[in-house]
């Protein structure tokens, strides 16, 4: 039976309206996807197509004797691209913020990491994709460093991404509770 207010302001069940107080455990934080839905594209498809295209172009130039001089810059660009992708794209994970922690996935395995295990959150504001790094206190299945690309939103470069702000707030609330 639901609580129904009586004429005196008391609720059926013996509680007054003034007896009900806010408690942080009453509010359940919903799951929020913090990473972009394009994570799969930026982790697998874009780097693969780019590297295959540049590698094929470099190899085709090497097979032609009159274009070998042009092949060297393409080969260097392919190697530099592979290095950039190995740091910026291949380590990307999907991150969902839940009630007690974050759920991290690399599209094969999912791991839940409690907020108390998060040490800091850094955002690269100079990259267009705003790659964000979560530093952990201890090792997880994905190591102590988790990188994700937040969902797309127009931002001025000096402002924090709303996903990063929300995650920092949840970490702060979790550390206050414990």
C-alpha positions, 0 to 999 in steps of 0.5 A: 500500500503506498504512503498516503498523506492524512489531513494532519500531514502524517503519512500512513505508516507512521512517518511524517513528511518532515521525517523523510530526509535525504540520504545519498543511498536513496539516489541511484546513479544511472548507468551512463555511457562515457565513451563515444559510440565511434570507439570501435571505428577509431580503434579498429577500422580507421587505423587498419584502413589508413595503415593498409592504404599507406602500406600498399601505396608505399609498396607500389611505389617501391616496385616502380623504379622511377618512384622509389625516391617518393616511396621513402617519405611514404614509408616514414609516414606509414611508420609514424602513423603506426606509432601514433595509432599504437598510442592513440587508437589501439588502446581505446576502451569503452567506458560505462559509468555505473552505480559502484564503478566503471565498466570497461570493455575492449570489445572482448572482455568486460571488467568492473572497476570500483570508483575507489580504485581510480586515482586520477583522470586526465584529458588530452584537450589538444587532440580533437577526439579528447582522449581521456586516461583513467589512472588506477591505484592498482592493476586491473585486467587492462593495466593501470592505465585505461584510455577512452574517447568521450562521446562527441560534443562541441567544446572550447578547448580549455573546458573539461568534457562533461563525461570527464566532469561526471566521472570525477564527481562520481569518484569524489562521491565514492571516496567521501562515502568510504 
